[in-house]
Amino acid sequence: MTDPAESEAQVFSLDEQRAARDARFQEDVDGGGRERCGAMTAAGQPCRNYAVDGGRCRVHAPSDPETEVARSRKAARREPGLSGSAPRARSGARPHPAISDTRGGRIAGDGRGAAAGAARRGAPRSGRDVGGASPEGATVQGGPAQGGPAQGGPAQTGPAEAEAGASSARAGDGDGGGTGSGPPGAGPRTGSFAWAEAQLLQRGFGSAIDGLELLRDAADDRFLEALRGLVSFLRRRVTGAYEIDDFGFDEDLTTHVLMPLLRPLHRHYWRVTSHGIEHVPSEGGGLLVANHAGTLPADALITRLDVFDLTGRHARELGADLVFRTPFVGELARKTGATLASGDDADRLLSSGELVAVWPEGFKGLGKPWKDRYKLQRFGRGGFVATASRTQVPIIPTAIVGSEEIYPMLFDLRIVARLLGLPYFPVVPQMFALPVLGPFALLPLPSKWVIEYGEPIDPSSLGRDVAEDPMALFALTDQVRERIQQMLYRNLMGRRSVFL
């Protein structure tokens, strides 16, 4: 029989194990064992992995150019269904100077251009192609760009290579520390925002760039610019150097307080992607007609911010009576440019060259149940068509995808709604999480939004007396409604999921 003392497992302490591992590593270094990786880690220590290719481990081994190209092409797949290129800045557009860059390269007030902005924000995630060659000297994992000038061929790069090139070019323009002391084109400094963004793309974590952008907003010059704007706003409020128009619109308050508060929701929470902005007039009157959903009118605020960031124009909202009868809400709505949905007020705004936005579904659209999502309700009696025909301004159909999912309405407690004098009283899934999460359960869901601005419908061909012809009025109203419905279906077919 075997002695029990001999069969017991031998126990080593942590110090003994560490000493044995160091001894094996030193033996390999001295040439008595398997070859180790010759690279240095980010901490400045020699890599302890075994070498597999050219004296390097799998982590530090030089990448295969063909593999990198195939990987970049796989990452560059476009979202199906969303056709059209990224919106281009128009000559008459007046973006606000505080907006230096937005998602998708739609505005580039800091001079980087729409193409660089699109590459910086990850065009494969927004369903847009990124064209153009990478900057000269830009490298991907230490190698030259494929087909670049060094090889004598035209520069042909995919979105991943363009991303790395744009990150290298941006390393010195405020992206978290600039470049090191190396020559131009050597790449971003280790630890900078541009370096972190390139690392995320190379490792296939493109979705994490949204969080990186949020840190960038809080760390670079945009935060300081917003802070300066707030100080200037407070100074104007104290001195009274601001104006309010006849409808109660306080443009200074809206531009420097409301819009900055909504911008994190637009950029990072709902990650709004928009296209067709060239159909919105850069000057003169225009009537935006959009679908309404989401239990709360967040789509109206986000659409207005999107138009402002892309064109520099405020879209004046037409609201229901209940909005202006509600304490605090009515006063705030007036100050931010909303006015009563009446023909007289709308005519005055459009005749003076203002951009006006209307949601004809009203409370029927906001309060529709989840089973009827993205099914447009009746567009009233066509009052917006009559207004457009009287003022001879174009109607811009607008489709908003993503707002339906922020508060999915399961039930409508109509008895409670009647007691409170409300058009509906919703029961949403977030209510069931109140015992666990408390007030945080009532936050809207982070759905992915897509806004499309359709081709304008010109009512001038029907004449100014179309408002007196009920049949022509209803026909044009149905035409606008059907156009928006088809735009919704097209964008729903093109999105990958509700939240991505």
Buried (B, 14 or more C-beta within 10 A) or exposed (E): EEEEEEEEEEEEEEEEEEEEEEEBBEEBEEEEEEEBBBBEEEEEEEBBBEBBEEEBBEEBBEEEBEEBBEBBEEBBEBBEBBEEEBBEBBEEBEBBEBBBBBBBBBBBBBEBBBBBBBBBBBBBBBBBEBBBBBBBBBBBEEEBBBBBEEEEEEBEBBBBBBBBBBBBBBBBBBBBBBBBEEEEBBBBBEEBBBBBBBBBBBEEEBEBBBEBBBEBBEBBEBEEBBEEBEEEBEEEBEEEEEEEEEBBBBBBBBBBBBBBEBBEBBBBBBBBBBBBBBBBBBEEBBBBBBBBBBBBBBBBBBBBBBBBBBBBBBBBBBBBEBBBEEEEBBEBBBBBBBBBBEEEBBBBBBEEEBBBBBBBBBBBBBBBBBEBBBEBBEBBEBBBBBBBBBBBBBBBBBBBBBBBBBBBBBEBBEEEBEEEEBBBBBBBEBEEEEEEEEEEBEEBBBBBBBBBBBEBBEBEEBEEEBBEBEEBBBBBBBBBBEBBBEBBBBBBEBBEEBEE
